[in-house]
Amino acid sequence: MSRGVVMKNKNLPNRLTNSRLVMSIIIIIILVFPFDMINVSFKKFLVNNTLIMDTRMIIVGVLFILSSITDFLDGHLARKYNNVSDYGKLMDPIADKLSVNSLLIILSAYGYIHPIIPVIVVMRDMIVNTIRLFANTNGEVVPAGYTGKFKTAFLMIGLTLKLFGNLPFGLINIAADDFFLIAGTILSLISGVEYYEAYKKYLFKKQD
């Protein structure tokens, strides 16, 4: 394999992370932009005469799935090509938070999700970000832990189901979307405690 191809492969994880950031911004714009002001409407239709699907939610859902796939791929490729960079350690969690938290907040504002879920998740992330900041000032980059990764995965699954009207579970009246969102919120609290216990020394370290 040529050096150019190797370098391209090594840069791919960070490019995927950056693409997730871009897709997250596009998702936010699609959800909050007042399209009715420019006479643009999104169609709604029924599935099995009971389940309403919103075209805008479908578009957002597809983008969110692509964003979630890049979340898996960037970490996998970084390990495969032995290119777990400080940039990736820092930006990957930020991309996750922008992707997931913005969607939690917007869907909560629209009444799709109970507001306690984004409140808990966002407050946890604020605390973890503070821990990361103090750790970074002491020369340590805090990577995402396994519980945090499971938290993100559960929230992503729950949000995807919510965007697609809980298909296929909505057809048999099982609220799988709420299950994954609640489980993800619980894991969010657990991972927050884990981060605190592992890196609290930086919070209370006296600065020279």
N, C-alpha and C positions, 0 to 999 in steps of 0.2 A: 504493500500500500504506500503510495507516494506521501511525501511530507505534507503537501497541500491538502490532501484528502484527510489525513490524520488531524491537521489543525482545524479543518472545517468540522470534523466530527467532535473535536474537543470543544468547539465554540457552540455547538448545537444545543446543549442543555441550557445555556444562558439565553440563547435566542428563543427557545421554547418558553422560558420563564418570562421574557420580555413580551412574547406574543400573548401570554396569558394576561399580562397587565393591559395590553391594548384591547383584547376581547372584553375584559371587565369594564373598561371605560365605554366601549360600544354598547354593552348590555345596559349600563346605567343610562346612557343617552336614550336608548330605545324605550326604556321604562318610564322615564320622567319627562321626556320632551313632549310638549303639548301639540301633538300632531293634528288635533282638530282645528287648530288655528291656521293651518295651511291646507285644510280640507283633505287630510289623509286619514282614513279610517281602517281599522283592522277587523276582518270578518270573524264572527263567532258561529260555531255550528255544533250540532248535537252528535253524540256517539251513542248508539243504541237507544235513541230518544230520551236519554236521561242525562248524559254527561256533556256539559258544555265545554268546548275547546275554544280558546282565544288564539287567533293567529299570531298576535304579538307575543303571547306567552310561548307559542311553539317556536318562533324565531329565537327568542331569548333562550329557550330550552336547548335548542340545537347548539347555539354558541356556548352555552354553559357546559354542555357535554364535551365539546371540543376543548374548552378550557380545562375541564377536569382531566381529560386524557393527557394533555400536556403536563399536568401536575405529576402524573405517574411517569411519563416518558422522560422528563428532564432529570429526575432523580435516578432513574434506571440507566440512562445514557451516561450520566456523570460518573456513576460507579463503574460502568462497563469500560469506559475509556480512562478511568482513574483520574478524573478531572473534577473532583469535589472541591470547588473553589470557595473562597471566602465570600465572593459576590453571590454565588448560588446559595450559600448558607444564609446570607442576609436577605436576599431578594425573594427567594422561594416562599418563605413564610409571609412576607409582605404581599406578594402576589396572591397567595391563598386568602389572606385576610380581606384584601380588596375585592376579590371575586366572591367570597362567601358572605362576608359581613354586609357589603353594600346591598346584596340581594336579600339578605335577612331583613335589613332595615326597610327597604322599599316594599317588600311583600307584607311586612308588618303594617306599614302605613296604609297599604291597600286593603288590609283586613284579612289577608290570607293566612297569617301566622300570628299567634299570640305574642304581644310585645315583650313578655318576660324572657322569651328566647333570645332575641337580639340584645336585650339589656344585659343578660348574663354573659353571653358570648363576647360582646364588645368590651364589657368591663374587665373580663378575664384577659382579653387581648391587650388592653391598656396596661394592666399590671405586668404581663409578660414582656411587653415592649419596654417598660421601665427597667425590668430586670436585664433585658438584652442591652439596653443603653449603658447601664452601669457596668455590665460585663465587658462591653466593647471598649469602654474607657480604660479598662484594666487589661486590654490586649487579648481578650477571649471572645471568640465568636460563638454564640449559642445556637446550635443546630436544632432543628425540629425533633422532638422526641417521638417515640412510637405511639404513646397514648394520644399525643397531639395529632399525629398522622391519622390514627383511627377516628379521632374526633372530626377531622376535616373530611374524611371519606364518608362518614355517616351523615354529616350535614350536607355534603354534595349530593348523596343519594336522595335524601329527604327533599332537598330543594328541586332536584330534577323531577321527582314524582309530583311535587306540588305544581311545577310549571306545566306538566303534561296532564293535569287534572287527575293525578293519582293513578293513571293507567299503568298496568291493567287492573290494579287492585280496586280502583273506584267502581269498576263494573260489578264487583261482588261485595261492595260496601265494607271494605277493609281499609282503615285509615293508615296504610303503611307509611305514608309520607310523615304523618305526625309521630309515628313510632321512631323513625330514623332521626327526626329533628330533636325529639326529646332525649333519645340515647346520645346523640351528638352533643347536646347541651350538658348532660351529665359528665360525659368524657371530657368536655371542655373544663369543667370545674376540677376534675381529677388531675388533668394534665397541668392546670394552673398551679395546683398544690405541689406537684412534682417539680415544676420549674422553680418554685419558691424555695423548696427544701434543698434543691441542688445548687442554687446560685445565690441564696440569701446572703452569703458572706460578702458579696459585692455591694449589697444594699447598705450594709452597716460598717463597711470598711472605711477607716479614716483616711481621707485624702491628704497627701503630703503637700 
